[in-house]
Amino acid sequence: MKVVLQNLTKVFPSRDKKAGGEVVAVNDFNLEIPDGKLIGLLGPSGCGKSTTLYMISGLQKPTAGKIFFGEDDVTELSTENRGIGLVFQNYALYPHMTVKQNILFPLQNLKGSDKLSKEEMQERAYNAAKLVQIDELMDRKPNELSGGQQQRVAIARALVKMPRVLLLDEPLSNLDARLRLQTREEIRRIQKETGITTVFVTHDQEEAMSISDMIVVMKLGVVQQTGKPQDVYDDPTNLFVAKFLGTPPINVLEGKIQGGKVYIGQDAVLEVSGTGDQDVIIGIRPEGFELAENGALHCQLSNVEVMGRDVSIVATNPASLNPVIRSIINADNKLDVSRETVSYNLKPHKVFLFNKETEERIRCEVK
């Protein structure tokens, strides 16, 4: 089921009645979600991603704009008539019901031509449970399950209705790190097996990038960039996107373009063409550094963290806008940790230049 959002806007009245005014939670949001794809809405708290999800679900009504499921305009349609499955952050399971009863509950409320026989409901419930691998837990109650198992019950309950669209609102945030990794892999497997168009809301960029066909990065209700996860990571449109994606985060430094060269302090680190002299903000991905005895960029060595396959070198530079500069180097590269300084050459495709005032990407050839 293709989902199209046209000029979607949501405005809330200010909580401060004396001050008045309005809060724009989502501002002129446009997006086409292809049939059968998993889309990640990504951004910090307050960026409008959950509000967007609730408008798709029908739990909140847009102030302006339209929502289409396929060719159907569902903007004014009630939640129960949209054919959506919704999974919340806190699972929202009924504690007095068994797993089986929780999964069956949405089917028992179907009416008219949608109403199912008892046998049909049982078959659907077991098929949904088997899909999420909890078919052996059907007689247990939620308090007898782990967090990951409870989340699977919530997903099975959403899937049992055979929804046109599956909506997941930060479904992994209550799980520990290992369970989170396992469950996100399960969500991807389930989505691929069912082929249901899925919208996944998270503030965790690693989650979004690992399972999404496409990500939408949001800030203060405005879409900053949309694309395949790797494409957005490799080609950020502005400094916010560059800083939001990546672990460890991108290194940000003050610099300048002068005479066709990029300078960090007194170090000419790269050549550039297609833009004039100006002060810039320079973003360098941690994997964008190469150790070199006579490298172009010189930093003060602070620490070396051995991580097995890789080595993380922690250094400082007066031009850095971060407390430290962190580079990821292959462990085969040997570094004399007794030295006070470390020198690098930079990989041009891992270096991004941004306008100092607008923080928008400067499109030019870096070499």
Rosetta blueprint (number, residue, H / E / L):
1 M L
2 K L
3 V E
4 V E
5 L E
6 Q E
7 N E
8 L E
9 T E
10 K E
11 V E
12 F E
13 P E
14 S L
15 R L
16 D L
17 K L
18 K L
19 A L
20 G L
21 G L
22 E E
23 V E
24 V E
25 A E
26 V E
27 N E
28 D E
29 F E
30 N E
31 L E
32 E E
33 I E
34 P L
35 D L
36 G L
37 K L
38 L E
39 I E
40 G E
41 L E
42 L E
43 G L
44 P L
45 S L
46 G L
47 C L
48 G L
49 K H
50 S H
51 T H
52 T H
53 L H
54 Y H
55 M H
56 I H
57 S H
58 G L
59 L L
60 Q L
61 K L
62 P L
63 T L
64 A E
65 G E
66 K E
67 I E
68 F E
69 F E
70 G L
71 E L
72 D E
73 D E
74 V L
75 T L
76 E L
77 L L
78 S L
79 T H
80 E H
81 N H
82 R L
83 G L
84 I E
85 G E
86 L E
87 V E
88 F L
89 Q L
90 N L
91 Y L
92 A L
93 L L
94 Y L
95 P L
96 H L
97 M L
98 T L
99 V H
100 K H
101 Q H
102 N H
103 I H
104 L H
105 F H
106 P H
107 L H
108 Q H
109 N L
110 L L
111 K L
112 G H
113 S H
114 D H
115 K L
116 L L
117 S L
118 K H
119 E H
120 E H
121 M H
122 Q H
123 E H
124 R H
125 A H
126 Y H
127 N H
128 A H
129 A H
130 K H
131 L H
132 V L
133 Q L
134 I L
135 D L
136 E L
137 L L
138 M L
139 D L
140 R L
141 K L
142 P H
143 N H
144 E H
145 L L
146 S L
147 G H
148 G H
149 Q H
150 Q H
151 Q H
152 R H
153 V H
154 A H
155 I H
156 A H
157 R H
158 A H
159 L H
160 V L
161 K L
162 M L
163 P L
164 R L
165 V E
166 L E
167 L E
168 L E
169 D E
170 E L
171 P L
172 L L
173 S L
174 N L
175 L L
176 D L
177 A H
178 R H
179 L H
180 R H
181 L H
182 Q H
183 T H
184 R H
185 E H
186 E H
187 I H
188 R H
189 R H
190 I H
191 Q H
192 K H
193 E H
194 T H
195 G L
196 I L
197 T E
198 T E
199 V E
200 F E
201 V E
202 T E
203 H L
204 D L
205 Q H
206 E H
207 E H
208 A H
209 M H
210 S H
211 I H
212 S L
213 D L
214 M E
215 I E
216 V E
217 V E
218 M E
219 K E
220 L L
221 G L
222 V E
223 V E
224 Q E
225 Q E
226 T E
227 G E
228 K L
229 P H
230 Q H
231 D H
232 V H
233 Y H
234 D H
235 D L
236 P L
237 T L
238 N E
239 L H
240 F H
241 V H
242 A H
243 K H
244 F H
245 L L
246 G L
247 T L
248 P L
249 P L
250 I L
251 N E
252 V E
253 L E
254 E E
255 G E
256 K E
257 I E
258 Q E
259 G L
260 G L
261 K E
262 V E
263 Y E
264 I E
265 G L
266 Q L
267 D E
268 A E
269 V E
270 L E
271 E E
272 V E
273 S E
274 G L
275 T L
276 G L
277 D L
278 Q E
279 D E
280 V E
281 I E
282 I E
283 G E
284 I E
285 R L
286 P H
287 E H
288 G H
289 F E
290 E E
291 L E
292 A L
293 E L
294 N L
295 G L
296 A L
297 L E
298 H E
299 C E
300 Q E
301 L E
302 S E
303 N E
304 V E
305 E E
306 V E
307 M L
308 G L
309 R L
310 D E
311 V E
312 S E
313 I E
314 V E
315 A E
316 T E
317 N L
318 P L
319 A L
320 S E
321 L L
322 N L
323 P L
324 V L
325 I E
326 R E
327 S E
328 I E
329 I E
330 N E
331 A L
332 D L
333 N L
334 K L
335 L L
336 D L
337 V L
338 S L
339 R L
340 E L
341 T E
342 V E
343 S E
344 Y E
345 N E
346 L E
347 K L
348 P H
349 H H
350 K H
351 V E
352 F E
353 L E
354 F E
355 N E
356 K L
357 E L
358 T L
359 E L
360 E E
361 R E
362 I L
363 R L
364 C L
365 E E
366 V E
367 K L
